[in-house]
Every structure is written in C-alpha cells, then in structure tokens.
Amino acid sequence: LKEHQAENGSVREQQVNTENWTPLYRSTYCYLLGLYLGDGYISKSRNTQRLRIFLDQRQPNILQRCIDAVETIMPDKKVSVGKTPSECVVVSCYTNRWLDLFPQHGKGAKHTRKIELADWQREITQEYPLEFFRGLYHSDGTRIEPVIYNRVYARYQFTQVSTDIQKLFAETCDQLGIHYTFHGVNFTIARRKDVNYLDSVIGPKS
C-alpha cells in the first residue's frame, strides 16, 4: 500500500490490492462506492475510522441493501443503524480500512474539492457499471411519472452539484448505453427504452 498526505485535505493516494476480491465483493464495492459518493462520510473516531451513510427511512429496501453491502465488504465488523431528528437513518461501521477503500475522503463537502477515482476503482466500476449506477441513483436519484397531455411519461432523474461526480455519472450512463439530457445540476433519462431497461434492473426507490 502506497500512501501520502495531500496538501488539499484529500487524505491519501494509494494502490489497493484487489487481486483476491471475489465478483460479489467487487460488484458490492461498486454499489457502496456510489452510495458513499452521494450520501457517505468518513470521520476519525479515536483510533479508528467511521463510515456513515445517510438514507431515507421511508425507503427500507435501500436501507437493507446498504446494510447488506457494508456487511459484505466488512464481514467481521458490526454494522449499526441509527435515527436522526429528520427522516434520515444512518448506517455506520467502524474499521481502519475505510480510508483505503474510499480515498475520495477529504476536508469539506465533496462538491468543494476534487473527486477522482483511483485507477483500481475505475477498473472495477468499468467492470460493474450497473452497480455503480445503482449506488449513485439510490443516493441522489429518483423516478418520476409526470403527466403530459394526459399521458404518463416515466423518467429517471439524478441530481448532483459536484461536477466531478456528474462526470462519473455521465460516463457510467455512456458505458451502459443510456441516453440522458443534462441541465444545471440535473440529469434526466426519459427515452422509453432506457426507462424500460432501468425499470427492469433497478426500478423505483423503495
């Protein structure tokens, strides 16, 4: 493992050995990476690190999927779920490996600093783009059904203020062959065949 302290608050540059990662571990990691980039945060707690992912308590299936993902990545660690004063729940787990697995950690909000995948992360997300898409969508996406001229036109939307994460989302859509339009901070996926595809492999958040 190679690492060094960066001047801009980004924790470290590193190379993680992924040679022994199983397909389940690799695909699950892609999903968890997407969740982390959207709604995750790592903090130091005494001599360890704590990953927290903030989710909507009205979406129990996503909550359980997140718990399962963390347990798959860290099978020997306890995963906790806590409530906040708002309608959020927090999935958290302590281990000293989080900064190795998510080198995007740094000071300040993600949209105020550079977010770039390490080479080993990019290799895995290109191998499992759908799971990376799923994690991003479960964090910052939604499926809506606006009525236009008395007809329902279902579409998927993704909203993100970080231009770097926007780029990652766009690249993932391109790899999946999904057409999108972009305006401001919002991506819209409205082409019928793309909506039907996403309905078949992901579906509305729940």
VEXKOLVO-374068 format. One record per residue (C-alpha): residue in three letters; residue number from 0; x, y, z. Coordinates in Angstrom, 3 decimals. Layout:
N
<res=ala; n=NUM; c1=X; c2=Y; c3=Z>
...
END
This chain:
206
<res=leu; n=0; c1=0.000; c2=0.000; c3=0.000>
<res=lys; n=1; c1=1.410; c2=3.366; c3=-1.068>
<res=glu; n=2; c1=0.136; c2=6.486; c3=0.606>
<res=his; n=3; c1=0.971; c2=10.091; c3=1.332>
<res=gln; n=4; c1=-0.674; c2=13.115; c3=2.870>
<res=ala; n=5; c1=-2.037; c2=15.527; c3=0.294>
<res=glu; n=6; c1=-1.912; c2=19.292; c3=0.730>
<res=asn; n=7; c1=-5.534; c2=19.962; c3=-0.245>
<res=gly; n=8; c1=-7.041; c2=17.868; c3=2.546>
<res=ser; n=9; c1=-7.593; c2=14.787; c3=0.432>
<res=val; n=10; c1=-6.401; c2=12.019; c3=2.688>
<res=arg; n=11; c1=-4.057; c2=9.921; c3=0.592>
<res=glu; n=12; c1=-3.080; c2=8.498; c3=-2.748>
<res=gln; n=13; c1=-2.825; c2=4.746; c3=-2.711>
<res=gln; n=14; c1=-2.933; c2=1.446; c3=-4.528>
<res=val; n=15; c1=-5.209; c2=-1.210; c3=-3.048>
<res=asn; n=16; c1=-4.558; c2=-4.871; c3=-3.834>
<res=thr; n=17; c1=-7.797; c2=-6.154; c3=-5.400>
<res=glu; n=18; c1=-6.433; c2=-9.389; c3=-6.864>
<res=asn; n=19; c1=-8.267; c2=-11.604; c3=-4.362>
<res=trp; n=20; c1=-11.581; c2=-9.734; c3=-4.488>
<res=thr; n=21; c1=-14.447; c2=-12.044; c3=-5.469>
<res=pro; n=22; c1=-17.009; c2=-10.927; c3=-8.083>
<res=leu; n=23; c1=-19.570; c2=-10.423; c3=-5.291>
<res=tyr; n=24; c1=-17.126; c2=-8.250; c3=-3.344>
<res=arg; n=25; c1=-16.216; c2=-6.217; c3=-6.446>
<res=ser; n=26; c1=-19.797; c2=-5.588; c3=-7.541>
<res=thr; n=27; c1=-20.900; c2=-4.805; c3=-3.987>
<res=tyr; n=28; c1=-18.000; c2=-2.406; c3=-3.613>
<res=cys; n=29; c1=-19.175; c2=-0.536; c3=-6.734>
<res=tyr; n=30; c1=-22.632; c2=-0.140; c3=-5.204>
<res=leu; n=31; c1=-21.238; c2=1.045; c3=-1.887>
<res=leu; n=32; c1=-18.895; c2=3.469; c3=-3.658>
<res=gly; n=33; c1=-21.896; c2=5.029; c3=-5.391>
<res=leu; n=34; c1=-23.712; c2=5.396; c3=-2.063>
<res=tyr; n=35; c1=-20.613; c2=6.865; c3=-0.442>
<res=leu; n=36; c1=-20.097; c2=9.462; c3=-3.167>
<res=gly; n=37; c1=-23.695; c2=10.568; c3=-2.778>
<res=asp; n=38; c1=-24.514; c2=10.341; c3=0.912>
<res=gly; n=39; c1=-21.474; c2=8.948; c3=2.689>
<res=tyr; n=40; c1=-18.955; c2=10.453; c3=5.070>
<res=ile; n=41; c1=-15.876; c2=9.117; c3=6.862>
<res=ser; n=42; c1=-14.729; c2=10.518; c3=10.191>
<res=lys; n=43; c1=-11.970; c2=9.610; c3=12.609>
<res=ser; n=44; c1=-13.120; c2=8.267; c3=15.961>
<res=arg; n=45; c1=-10.325; c2=7.726; c3=18.472>
<res=asn; n=46; c1=-8.020; c2=5.192; c3=16.837>
<res=thr; n=47; c1=-10.358; c2=4.078; c3=14.084>
<res=gln; n=48; c1=-12.483; c2=5.368; c3=11.215>
<res=arg; n=49; c1=-16.254; c2=5.504; c3=10.940>
<res=leu; n=50; c1=-18.196; c2=5.291; c3=7.706>
<res=arg; n=51; c1=-21.655; c2=6.816; c3=7.828>
<res=ile; n=52; c1=-24.191; c2=6.664; c3=5.012>
<res=phe; n=53; c1=-27.339; c2=8.756; c3=5.353>
<res=leu; n=54; c1=-30.521; c2=7.278; c3=3.882>
<res=asp; n=55; c1=-34.243; c2=7.958; c3=3.790>
<res=gln; n=56; c1=-36.077; c2=5.895; c3=6.402>
<res=arg; n=57; c1=-39.069; c2=5.715; c3=4.039>
<res=gln; n=58; c1=-37.015; c2=3.502; c3=1.723>
<res=pro; n=59; c1=-36.461; c2=0.292; c3=3.739>
<res=asn; n=60; c1=-35.329; c2=-1.788; c3=0.765>
<res=ile; n=61; c1=-32.465; c2=0.603; c3=0.015>
<res=leu; n=62; c1=-31.632; c2=0.697; c3=3.721>
<res=gln; n=63; c1=-31.381; c2=-3.104; c3=3.838>
<res=arg; n=64; c1=-29.365; c2=-3.192; c3=0.630>
<res=cys; n=65; c1=-26.911; c2=-0.723; c3=2.133>
<res=ile; n=66; c1=-26.609; c2=-2.772; c3=5.326>
<res=asp; n=67; c1=-26.014; c2=-5.925; c3=3.286>
<res=ala; n=68; c1=-23.349; c2=-4.133; c3=1.233>
<res=val; n=69; c1=-21.425; c2=-2.921; c3=4.272>
<res=glu; n=70; c1=-21.634; c2=-6.381; c3=5.839>
<res=thr; n=71; c1=-20.306; c2=-7.929; c3=2.623>
<res=ile; n=72; c1=-17.385; c2=-5.513; c3=2.468>
<res=met; n=73; c1=-16.670; c2=-5.736; c3=6.212>
<res=pro; n=74; c1=-17.971; c2=-9.166; c3=7.313>
<res=asp; n=75; c1=-16.066; c2=-9.092; c3=10.592>
<res=lys; n=76; c1=-17.325; c2=-5.655; c3=11.678>
<res=lys; n=77; c1=-20.562; c2=-4.572; c3=13.333>
<res=val; n=78; c1=-22.963; c2=-2.509; c3=11.240>
<res=ser; n=79; c1=-25.202; c2=-0.118; c3=13.161>
<res=val; n=80; c1=-28.327; c2=1.778; c3=12.165>
<res=gly; n=81; c1=-29.318; c2=4.980; c3=13.929>
<res=lys; n=82; c1=-32.007; c2=7.607; c3=13.506>
<res=thr; n=83; c1=-31.633; c2=11.347; c3=13.078>
<res=pro; n=84; c1=-34.082; c2=14.133; c3=14.015>
<res=ser; n=85; c1=-35.083; c2=14.314; c3=10.361>
<res=glu; n=86; c1=-36.452; c2=11.484; c3=8.208>
<res=cys; n=87; c1=-32.967; c2=10.012; c3=7.789>
<res=val; n=88; c1=-31.348; c2=6.884; c3=9.110>
<res=val; n=89; c1=-27.595; c2=6.432; c3=9.359>
<res=val; n=90; c1=-25.825; c2=3.195; c3=8.525>
<res=ser; n=91; c1=-22.410; c2=3.177; c3=10.185>
<res=cys; n=92; c1=-19.437; c2=0.882; c3=10.615>
<res=tyr; n=93; c1=-16.012; c2=1.256; c3=12.259>
<res=thr; n=94; c1=-12.770; c2=-0.008; c3=10.739>
<res=asn; n=95; c1=-9.329; c2=1.325; c3=9.885>
<res=arg; n=96; c1=-9.788; c2=0.287; c3=6.249>
<res=trp; n=97; c1=-12.301; c2=2.905; c3=5.118>
<res=leu; n=98; c1=-9.731; c2=5.471; c3=4.028>
<res=asp; n=99; c1=-8.021; c2=2.799; c3=1.937>
<res=leu; n=100; c1=-11.283; c2=1.819; c3=0.246>
<res=phe; n=101; c1=-12.561; c2=5.360; c3=-0.262>
<res=pro; n=102; c1=-9.577; c2=7.628; c3=-0.972>
<res=gln; n=103; c1=-12.008; c2=10.354; c3=-2.083>
<res=his; n=104; c1=-12.354; c2=11.349; c3=1.559>
<res=gly; n=105; c1=-11.129; c2=14.838; c3=2.370>
<res=lys; n=106; c1=-11.942; c2=18.079; c3=4.150>
<res=gly; n=107; c1=-15.178; c2=19.824; c3=3.297>
<res=ala; n=108; c1=-18.153; c2=18.918; c3=1.151>
<res=lys; n=109; c1=-17.481; c2=16.788; c3=-1.912>
<res=his; n=110; c1=-18.579; c2=19.495; c3=-4.351>
<res=thr; n=111; c1=-15.919; c2=21.871; c3=-2.985>
<res=arg; n=112; c1=-12.957; c2=19.626; c3=-3.776>
<res=lys; n=113; c1=-11.613; c2=17.294; c3=-6.415>
<res=ile; n=114; c1=-13.283; c2=13.877; c3=-6.643>
<res=glu; n=115; c1=-11.407; c2=11.441; c3=-8.835>
<res=leu; n=116; c1=-11.412; c2=7.660; c3=-8.915>
<res=ala; n=117; c1=-8.146; c2=5.843; c3=-8.356>
<res=asp; n=118; c1=-7.038; c2=3.589; c3=-11.195>
<res=trp; n=119; c1=-8.097; c2=0.450; c3=-9.320>
<res=gln; n=120; c1=-11.528; c2=1.944; c3=-8.589>
<res=arg; n=121; c1=-12.049; c2=2.912; c3=-12.215>
<res=glu; n=122; c1=-11.151; c2=-0.610; c3=-13.301>
<res=ile; n=123; c1=-13.819; c2=-2.096; c3=-11.024>
<res=thr; n=124; c1=-16.540; c2=0.451; c3=-11.854>
<res=gln; n=125; c1=-15.972; c2=-0.202; c3=-15.542>
<res=glu; n=126; c1=-16.385; c2=-3.905; c3=-14.809>
<res=tyr; n=127; c1=-19.646; c2=-3.373; c3=-12.873>
<res=pro; n=128; c1=-21.125; c2=-0.109; c3=-14.177>
<res=leu; n=129; c1=-24.720; c2=-1.047; c3=-13.350>
<res=glu; n=130; c1=-23.934; c2=-1.471; c3=-9.646>
<res=phe; n=131; c1=-22.075; c2=1.842; c3=-9.612>
<res=phe; n=132; c1=-25.076; c2=3.450; c3=-11.323>
<res=arg; n=133; c1=-27.392; c2=1.835; c3=-8.770>
<res=gly; n=134; c1=-25.438; c2=3.263; c3=-5.840>
<res=leu; n=135; c1=-25.357; c2=6.757; c3=-7.332>
<res=tyr; n=136; c1=-29.063; c2=6.578; c3=-8.159>
<res=his; n=137; c1=-30.034; c2=5.279; c3=-4.716>
<res=ser; n=138; c1=-28.229; c2=8.274; c3=-3.208>
<res=asp; n=139; c1=-29.148; c2=11.169; c3=-5.475>
<res=gly; n=140; c1=-31.655; c2=9.874; c3=-7.992>
<res=thr; n=141; c1=-35.389; c2=9.477; c3=-8.303>
<res=arg; n=142; c1=-38.009; c2=8.055; c3=-10.674>
<res=ile; n=143; c1=-40.946; c2=10.294; c3=-11.504>
<res=glu; n=144; c1=-44.082; c2=9.968; c3=-13.617>
<res=pro; n=145; c1=-45.123; c2=13.401; c3=-14.889>
<res=val; n=146; c1=-48.391; c2=13.631; c3=-16.820>
<res=ile; n=147; c1=-48.078; c2=15.439; c3=-20.141>
<res=tyr; n=148; c1=-51.158; c2=15.853; c3=-22.329>
<res=asn; n=149; c1=-52.980; c2=13.258; c3=-20.220>
<res=arg; n=150; c1=-50.231; c2=10.687; c3=-20.695>
<res=val; n=151; c1=-47.731; c2=9.445; c3=-18.116>
<res=tyr; n=152; c1=-44.104; c2=9.817; c3=-19.178>
<res=ala; n=153; c1=-41.935; c2=7.991; c3=-16.657>
<res=arg; n=154; c1=-38.353; c2=9.148; c3=-16.310>
<res=tyr; n=155; c1=-35.331; c2=8.813; c3=-14.093>
<res=gln; n=156; c1=-33.540; c2=11.844; c3=-12.677>
<res=phe; n=157; c1=-30.187; c2=12.315; c3=-10.998>
<res=thr; n=158; c1=-29.185; c2=15.492; c3=-9.181>
<res=gln; n=159; c1=-25.641; c2=16.234; c3=-8.074>
<res=val; n=160; c1=-23.799; c2=19.523; c3=-7.516>
<res=ser; n=161; c1=-20.280; c2=18.067; c3=-7.711>
<res=thr; n=162; c1=-19.072; c2=18.450; c3=-11.292>
<res=asp; n=163; c1=-16.677; c2=15.532; c3=-10.787>
<res=ile; n=164; c1=-19.466; c2=13.186; c3=-9.650>
<res=gln; n=165; c1=-21.614; c2=14.485; c3=-12.511>
<res=lys; n=166; c1=-18.846; c2=13.379; c3=-14.863>
<res=leu; n=167; c1=-18.696; c2=9.930; c3=-13.259>
<res=phe; n=168; c1=-22.456; c2=9.534; c3=-13.631>
<res=ala; n=169; c1=-22.348; c2=10.635; c3=-17.267>
<res=glu; n=170; c1=-19.502; c2=8.234; c3=-18.037>
<res=thr; n=171; c1=-21.423; c2=5.368; c3=-16.420>
<res=cys; n=172; c1=-24.537; c2=6.160; c3=-18.453>
<res=asp; n=173; c1=-22.428; c2=6.204; c3=-21.614>
<res=gln; n=174; c1=-20.950; c2=2.819; c3=-20.757>
<res=leu; n=175; c1=-24.432; c2=1.384; c3=-20.169>
<res=gly; n=176; c1=-25.699; c2=2.912; c3=-23.408>
<res=ile; n=177; c1=-28.226; c2=5.088; c3=-21.571>
<res=his; n=178; c1=-29.183; c2=8.383; c3=-23.200>
<res=tyr; n=179; c1=-29.573; c2=11.397; c3=-20.905>
<res=thr; n=180; c1=-30.082; c2=15.132; c3=-21.033>
<res=phe; n=181; c1=-28.337; c2=17.476; c3=-18.624>
<res=his; n=182; c1=-29.286; c2=20.922; c3=-17.374>
<res=gly; n=183; c1=-27.784; c2=22.756; c3=-14.403>
<res=val; n=184; c1=-27.236; c2=20.009; c3=-11.839>
<res=asn; n=185; c1=-29.897; c2=17.631; c3=-13.149>
<res=phe; n=186; c1=-29.675; c2=14.599; c3=-15.412>
<res=thr; n=187; c1=-32.873; c2=13.298; c3=-16.987>
<res=ile; n=188; c1=-33.287; c2=9.847; c3=-18.554>
<res=ala; n=189; c1=-36.544; c2=9.849; c3=-20.481>
<res=arg; n=190; c1=-36.085; c2=7.735; c3=-23.623>
<res=arg; n=191; c1=-38.617; c2=4.916; c3=-23.410>
<res=lys; n=192; c1=-36.189; c2=2.047; c3=-23.968>
<res=asp; n=193; c1=-33.808; c2=3.411; c3=-21.325>
<res=val; n=194; c1=-36.609; c2=3.848; c3=-18.793>
<res=asn; n=195; c1=-37.841; c2=0.325; c3=-19.514>
<res=tyr; n=196; c1=-34.307; c2=-1.018; c3=-19.081>
<res=leu; n=197; c1=-33.812; c2=0.747; c3=-15.741>
<res=asp; n=198; c1=-37.263; c2=-0.392; c3=-14.602>
<res=ser; n=199; c1=-36.216; c2=-3.986; c3=-15.309>
<res=val; n=200; c1=-32.868; c2=-3.853; c3=-13.486>
<res=ile; n=201; c1=-33.334; c2=-1.182; c3=-10.792>
<res=gly; n=202; c1=-36.851; c2=0.244; c3=-10.521>
<res=pro; n=203; c1=-38.271; c2=2.985; c3=-8.289>
<res=lys; n=204; c1=-36.602; c2=3.657; c3=-4.959>
<res=ser; n=205; c1=-38.321; c2=1.908; c3=-2.071>
END
